[in-house]
């Protein structure tokens, strides 16, 4: 957790979801650091639990196409 200061907003992020569970890392910014900490812990636990389920029972994850210059 990094608190807000005169340079920019506070932010928080996860470490290890990808390595440990094969789930994407999560990041948040601009809210109270304690609220972000609580939300990321809950979201991280849910993401890790979903990663442990068999593939046919996992929720579908959106696929994002790479940005192509000139196509916004």
Buried (B, 14 or more C-beta within 10 A) or exposed (E): EEEBEEEEEBBBBBEEBEEEBEBEBBEBBEBEBEEBBEBBEEBBEEBBEBBEEEEEEEEEEEEEEEEEEEEE
